[in-house]
């Protein structure tokens, strides 16, 4: 089971199981467990079949707090490990490396228990069919959950003594997974009522006191907020706008947001957004930034802009690979304690600032008290009053307060960096990187900060150069090591979207060519020719139980929805109607899903919104200086359905760019919607008037 290895400093030897040769930080965290872990693969599956032992499949990720807890309590326990080794073939999976396996078996656990999460523990027959599972199991009976040793013994006994019942249960769950792999796919008409009925259903679970949806735990639900913002732009529905701005405001002031370093934690355990699970996920921040920036454009609220750019600065500073690409997660724990890196006491702030008055102001502003609002008398920074209200209450001038906060926040952040930081998973996941590159580009368009565009360009260039092996895009990599796993469908969909964004930000034709190439690969490999829509895994993947097609958003947006949005934009730019036809067929396939479960597929509804309303085509012609002036005007307005094309006047018209046809004779902006185009707009005042009409009178 074990092999000799060395510690991180190359010194004393230690024992490792089969995970010692893996690259995943999550798998390596378990390499010294006494559990005889296998990585997912042919050897483990063959051993299960050969020994006729059930598989114990444990799925998690490196930043997961309860994954660490279960490891310490159970997987490092020799007695529990002995039970696991005796009765099971034990397989450890990083959900970020194999999101396809995570999706399948999470659906099984949710069907069995009514809920899901990580760590996920699933018991499979040798032919990969699940028959029992759950999430975290404690080492003994507690929290209303059975102890893990009792579960291990009971499942093993049941598997041996009542095999027929196990097989029946496994087949029932498998039948459910097959059905669930292509849910609610009764093709229907793409009617406007799918959009108009959505706001009431989305608002039915809205928390009018604290923002967000439902009770704790609360997740950001970025795609739902983005959809509501589009609906408000479309209809003027004030309730939709209120839900968005109230929720984003509560989140940005709450403890779920890192007020010192920037970036959002994964979710809040309470309804007030105060106490988060402290891990930071790249995709959460990639999805929140564009919503915050759009809310800023829609309302003029600069706090949304500041929070979004602060988040991008965090990613540049702490989550960016020097050669390009963005890291996947930061841990919740440091020194074995969740949240220790992020929480403060009044004494700690006083020691760092060395200014009693400034320390008192910061403690009051961020709610740091002697009693604390977290564990061990510590406080999570949060904001209860806006600057104006706090300044009045504290009898501090507004400019003085801003100065105190600016200096104090930077001093506290620098002091925090001297603490033992949470570990970081340096894995680069392609789909997440595509979304973050798009967020960076949005930040550049709003702020004009070249760093954001440079980062996106650098990252996507690296993925297109280094992550393509033997002509095939890979799902991810770590450091200089590129993974063997081929890209999943959402990897390609997110990359198509990012390349379209890069074209619109730079008007460099190579990015449009890359988007077309990736879209072609996605259709060739994942498109269901008979039933329409996109499969998540490519044909011929023989180590998955089912090949799913899913319109529903989870922690990540649905790959089908990402594809539809990207294909519609690419078709508008290139005139490639087969791309639009793929998008139409996918939307029609999921019309029932959008009607019956809008809360579960907001990203698909946003794509439907673009399809039904049509693009706002904006063509920008001029030299670099002229285009820059025009684009600053364009980016100052919230126009969610816009598509941008541009070039220097007098250049040869690209044959694949209908938006440029006949328009390269003079410096001007052309705005088209519903096949009706404006006259050439040549001065800033004319352009601003036209844009304000598209933005429905929204001020910024």
N, C-alpha and C positions, 0 to 999 in steps of 0.2 A: 504493500500500500504506500509506503513512504520512501522518500529518497533524501539523500543528504543534500543540503543547500547551505548557503551562508546568509548572514544577516545583511542588512542594507549597507553596512560598512565593509563587507567582505571579510569579516572576522570569524567569530565563533560559529561552528556548524549547528544547524538546527534541522529538525525533521519537517518535511512537507508532504502533503498528499498530492494527488494528480493535478491539483490546481496550480502547483508551483511553476509550471511552464506556461501558464496563460498570461495574457497581457492586460486583461480587464482588471482595473483596480478593485472592483467588487469581488471578483473571484480570488484575487491575490490576498484580500483581507481574510479569506477562509483557508488559505493554503497550509496553515499550521494547525488547523483543527484536527482532533483525533478521528473525525468522521472520514470515512473512505470516500471522499467526494470524487465524482467524475465531472468533467465538463460535458455539455450536451454534444453528442456525436455518435458515430457508428460503434465505437468500442462499448460505450455504456449501454446502448440499445441492444447490442448483440449479447452482452452479459446478462441483461434482464431476460431475454428470450432463452438463452442457453441454460441459465439456472432456474428459470421459471420463478423469478422473484419479482414482486411489484416494484415499481419505480417510486421513490420519494423525490419529487421535484420541488426544489426550493428556488423561488424567483425573487429577486430584489434588486437594489442598486446601491452604489457606494455611499450616497449621501443620506440614506434612509435611517432615521433614528431607531425605529423599532427593529430594523434588521440588525443593527448593532446589539440591541438588547437581547434578541433571541440568540445571537451568536454567543454572547457572554454567558447567558444562562443555560443554554442547551448544547450548542455545537462545540463549546469548549469543555463540556462536562463529559468525563471519560465514561461514566456509567450510561448516560444517554447515547453517546456515540456508539457504545458497544451494542445497544439495542438496534440502532440504525444500521450498523454494519452487518449484524446478524440476519436481519429480516428483509433488507431492502438494497436495491441498487440506488445509491444516493447521487442525485444530479443537481448541480448548482448552476443557475442561469442568471446572467446579467440582463435585465429587461431592456437596457439600452442597446445591447448587442443583438438581442433577438426579440424585438417588439412583436413579431408574428406569434411566437410561442406565448408571450405574455398576454396578448389579446385573446387567444383561444382559451387558455386555461383560466384567465380572469373571468371570462364569461361563464365557465363551468363553476367556479367558486361562487360567483354571484347567484347562479341558479340554485346552488346547493344551500347557501347560507343567507341570501338576501343582501349581502354586502361584499365588498372587496377591498383590497389594499395590499400593502407590502409590509413585511415579508409575506409572500404567498406560498402556501404549503399544499401541494396537490399529490395525491396518490394515484398512480396510473397502472393499468395492466401492461404487460410487455408489448402489446400492440398500441400503446400510447393513449388508450382510452381512460379518461378520469372516472374514478368511482367514489372518492371521498376527498375533502379538502377544507381549507380554511385559510386564515391569515396568520397572525401571531398566536402561538401557543406558549403559555408560561411553563416553567419547569415543574410546577405542581398546580393543583387545583386552586385557582384564584381568579378574580375579576369576572366571575361567572363563566369561566372557560375551563375545560378539562386540562389537566397537566399533560405535557407532551409525552412523558413516558407512558402514561395510561393510554393516550391516543395511539402511540406506536404499537403497543402490545395488543390493543383491541383490534386495530386494523389488520395486523399480521394474523391474528387468530381468525378473524372473519375471512380473510383471504384464503387461508388454508382449509378451514372447516366448512365454509359456505361459499364455495367457489362459484357455483351456479348463480347464486343471488348477486355476487359481485359482478359476474358477466352481464347479467340482466340490467343491473344498475348502470354499468359502464356503457352498455349499448343505448340505454335510454338517454343518458347524458350526451352521448355522441350524436344521436339523432337530433337532439335539441341543438347541438353545436352546428350541425349541418344546416338546419333550418335557420339558425341565428346568423350563419355566415353570409346570408344574402337576404336581410330582413326587409319586410314591407316593400317588396319590389313589384307591386301591381302597377304597371305603367298607367299614367293618367295624364289628363290635360294640364298644361302649365297655365293655370288661370290666375288672374290678379288676386282672387280671394285667398290664395295661399299666402300672399304678403299681407293683405289687409286684416286677416284674422289672426295673424301672429302676435301683434303687440299685446292684446288682451290675455292671450295664453302665457306669454312670457312674463307679463306683469303679475300674474296670479300668485306667484310665490315671492314677490318682492317684499323686502323688509323696509318699510317706510321710515323706521326709526334709525337703523344703523346702516342702511344700504345693503346691496347684495341680495342674494336669494336664499330663502330658507333660514334655518337656524344654524348654529355652529355644529360641525366645522364648516367654514365658508371658504370657497375657492374664488379666484378672480372672475371666472366666466367672461373672459375677454371677448370671445366671439359673439356672445349674446349682447354685450354692451355695444360692440361695433355694429351689429345688425340694428339695434334700437336707434343708434345715431343716424344710420342711413334712412330708417323709416321716418325719423323726425325731419330729416332733410327733404324727404319725398313728400310728406303730408303736412308738416308743421305740427304734428302731435306733441303737445307740450309735456304730456306725461312721460313719453319715451325719453325726451331730453332730460327731464328731471331725474329719472331713474339712473341715467348714465352719469350725469354730473354729481348727483348725490353720492352714488356708489364710489366713483373715482375719488371724490373728495374725502370720503370716510376712509378709504383704503390708504390714500396718500398721507393722511394725518395719523393713521393707526400704527400699531407696532408691526404689522405685516410689512411695512416699508422700512428700509434701513436708512434712517435719517442722517447717519454719519457717512456711510460709504456709498449709498445709492443701491438701487435694486430691490426687488420684492422677494420676500420669502414665499414658500410654496403655498401655504394656506394658513388660515387662522383657526385655532381650535375653539374659539368662542364667537359669539355673534357680533361682537363689537370691533373686530379686526385688531384686537389688542395683543393677544398672545399667539404668536405664530408657531408652526413647526418651522424651525429655523433654516432648513436647507433652502438653497437658492437654485432654481432650475433655469437653464438657459432659455427654454421654450416659453416659460411663463413671462419672462422679461421681454422676449422677442415679440410676444403677442400684445403685451400691455402698452409698449411704447407707441405704436401707431394709434391706438385708441386714445391715449392721453393727448397726443399731438392733434388728432382730429377734434377732440373735445376743446382743445385750446383754440383752434381755428373757428369752431362753431360758436364759441361763447366769448372769446377774448380773454379768458382766464389764464394769466401767465403762470399761475402755480402749476397747472397741468404741464405746460411747456417745460418749466424748470424741473419738475419731477422726471419727465421723460428724458431730458438731456442728462440729468444727474445719473439716471440709470444707464444710459449709453456710456457715460464716462466710467462708471464702475466696470462695465464689460471691457472697455478698452484697457483699463488699468489692471484688472484682476482675472479676466476670463479670455484673454486673447493670446494665441500662439504667435511667437515672433515671426514665424514663417508664413502665417496666415491660417485662419480658422479660429473657431471659438470653442472653449472647453464646455463640458456638459453640465457639471454641477459643482456646488460647494456644499460641504457637509453641514449637518445640524449640530454636530458635537465637536467639542474640543476638550482635550484632557478627559475624555470619557463622560462629559457632562453636556447635556443639551442646552444651547443658548448661552453658555458661559462667556463666550467671546463677545456677545452683543449686549449683555445686561450691565447695569451700573448701580452703584450706591452713591448717596450724596458725598460721602467721604472721599470716594475715588475721584469724583469730579472736582472737588475742592483741591485735592492733591495735584491733579493734573494742571488745573488752570492757575493755581497759585494767586488767585484774586477772589476774595470772598464775595464781593458784590457781583462780579460776573458769574461766579459759580452759583450763587443764589438765583440769579435770573435764569440761567440755563436749567437748573433743577426745576424751577417753577414752570418754565415754558414746556419742558419735555416730561413733566409729571414724575420726576424722580424724588421719592419720599423716603423717610427713615423706615416706614413700614414696608415699602416696596409693593409692586403689583405682580411679582413673579416669585420664583422660588428663593429661599434663603435670604429674604429681605432685599432682594435686588429688584431693580425696576427696568422695564422695557421702555425705551424712549418712544413717546407718542405726543401728539399735539391736540389739546382740547379747545384752544381758542386761537382765532386767527391773529395776525400780527397787530392789527389795529385795536382789537378788543383787549388783547393782553397788554399792549403798551399803555392803554388807558387805565386798566386795572392796576398795573404795577407802577404807575406814575413814572414811566420811562418814555423819553422822546422816541418817536418812530425811527428816526435815523440812527439814534444811539442804540436802539434795540437791534436794528439790522446789523450794525457794526459789531455789537457784542456777540450776536448769534454767528455771524460769519467767522469771526476770529475763534470763537469757542468751538464751533463744529469742526473746524480744521485742526485745532489743537487736540480735541478728543479723538478725532480720526487717526491722527499721527500716533497718539498714545496707544490707541487700540491696536495699531499695527505691531506694537511691541509685545502684545500678548501672544500666547500660543494660538495660532489661527486654526480654524477648521481645515481639514484636508480638502483637497480639490481633486475631482475626477477629470483628468486631462484628456479624456476621450473626446474625439471630434466626431459628432454625429451629423451626417450630411443634411438630413431634413431640418434639424434644429438650426444648423448653420445657415441654410437657405432663408429661414424665417428671420434670423438675427441680421443677416446681411440686408434684407428688405427693411428691417427696422432702422438700421444704420443709414440707409439711403433716405428714408423718410426724415430722419433727424437732420441730415445734410440739407434736404430741400427746405425744411422749415427754418433752420438756424444759419445756413450758409457755412457751417464749420466743415472745412475740407477734411479734417481728420476722420469724420464718419464715412465719407465717400471713399477715402483712401483705404480704410479698413475693410469695407465691403468689397471693393475691387480686389484687394490683396487676397482676401479669404476665398472668394469665388474663383479667382484665377488659380489658386493652389488646389482647390478641390477638382477643378476641371483638368489640371495638369497631373497632379500626383495621385488622385484617388481614382483615376481611370486605369485599370489594369487589364491588359489584353482586350482593349476596346470596350470594357464593361465598367461602369461606375460602381464603386464599392459603397457599402453602407456607412463605413466609418474607419477610424484609425486612432492610434495612440502614438504621439511623438512622431518619429519617422517611420513607424511601422503601420502599414496600411492593412486593414482587416481583409480576411478572405471572403467574408459574407457579401454577396452581391447586394446592390441597392434594392430597397423596397420601393413600392410605388410612391409613397409620400416623399421619399428622398428625391426622386425625379421631379415630382410635382412642385415641391418647394424650390428646387433649383431652377425650374422653368420660370417660376414667378420672380425669383431673384434676378435672373438674367434679363427679364423684361424690365424690371425696375432699374437695373444698371443701364440698359439702353435709354430709358426715359430720362435718366439723370445725366447721361454723357452724350447721347446721340451717336455713340460709337457702334458701327454696324456689326462688329464681331460679337457683341453681346446678343444681338438679335439672331445672328447665325447660331450661336450656342443654344439659345432658347429653342430654336427650330429643331436642332439636332436632338436635344434632350426630349422634346415633345414627341418626336418621331420614335425614339427608343421606347418611351413610356407606352405609346400606343402599340408598338410592335410586340412588346413583352407582356404587358399587363391587361390589354383591352380584351373584354369578353365579346368576341365577334357575334356570338349567337344571342346572348342575353343582354348585352350592353353593360356599360359601367366598367370599372377597373378593379381587378383583383389586387390584393395587397402583396401577395408573393408571386413570383414568376412561375410559369409552367415548368413542371419537372422537379419542383422542390419536394423531395420524397421523405423528409423527416418532419412533416407537419401533418396533423390529423385531418384538418380541413383547409381549404383554400378560400379565404373569406373575401367578400365584397361588402364594404360597410359605409353607409352614409353618415353615421353618427359620430359626433365629436366627443372625444374623451379628454385626457390631459393634453393631447395634441389634436389639432383639427383633423377631420376626416380627409384621407388622401384623395377620395373622390371629389370632395368639395374643393380642395386645393387645385386639383386638376381642372375642374370646370372653370374656375375663376381665371387660371393662367391661360387656358386654351382660348377663352373668349377674348382676353386682352391681346394675345398673340395673333388671333385671327383678324382682329381689327387693324393691327399694324401691318400685317402681311397680305391680307386679302385671301388667306387660305381657308376656304369654306369647309373643307372636310374637318378641320379642327373645330369649327363652330358646330358642325353636325355631331361630332363626338360629344361636345358639351351638351347639346340639346338632348341627345339620346340618354345621357346620364341623368340629367335633370328630370326628364320624363319618367325614367325608371324609378326615381325616388319621390315622385309626386305624393304618393300615399304617405311616405315617411314624413314629408314636410307638413302635410295636412294634419296627421294624427299626433306627431311628436315634434313640434317646432322647438321645444326646449332642448331636444337632443341633437338637433342638426341646424344650429344658427348659421354656420359657415356655408352650408348648402343654400340656405335661404338668401344669404347675401349674394351668392353667385346667381341665384334665380333673379334677384333684384336687378343685377346688371343685365341679364338676358332679356327680361321683360321691358326694362326702361330704355335700354340701348346706351351706347357709349357717348360720352361727350368728347369728340375728337378735336384736339387742339394741336395745330401745326405751327411750329416756331421757326421762322426763317431769318437768318442774320448771321453776322460774324459773332465770335465768342462774346465780345462785349455787349453787342445788341441782344443776343439770346439771353445773356445773364440778366439784363435789365427786364426783359419780358418775363423771364421765368420767376424772378423775385415777385412780380405782381401775381403770377399764376399761383405760386405756392402759398400766397397769403390768404387764399380762399379755400373753403371746404367744398370741394367738388368731387364727391366720392366715385363717380363713374367716368372720370376723365381718362383719356389715353393720349399720350404725348408723342409727337414725332418732330424731328427738327433736322436742319442742315444749314450749311452756308449757301447764300444765293449764288447761282451760276454753276454749282457742281452738277455732275451728271446724275440724273434721277435714278435711284435704285429701282430696278424693275419689279422688286417685290414690295414696294412701299407705295400703295395707292394714296395714302395721306399726303405724300409729297408731290404727286403728279400735277404738273402744270403750275406749281407754286414757288419755284426756285428762281424767280425773276427779280424779286425785290425783298427787302427786309420788311417783314410784317408777321402778324399772327392771324391765323385763320381758325375760326371756331365753328364746328359743325355739330348738329344734333338732329336726329330724325330726318336725315338727308337734306337738311336746310343749313346752308353755310352763310356765315357773315361775309361782308365785304372785307378786304384786307384791312386789318387794324394796325395802323402805323405809329400811333402816338399812345403814350401811357394813359392818358385820360380816356380815350376810346376803349382801350383794352380793359381798364378798370371798370368802366360802365358795363361792358359785356359780361365780365366775370361776376359782377355783383348780381346781375340778372340770373346767371346760372346758379349762384349761391343763394338765391331766394332772399336777397336783402340781408344776409348774415353779415355782421360786422366782426372785424378781428382787432 
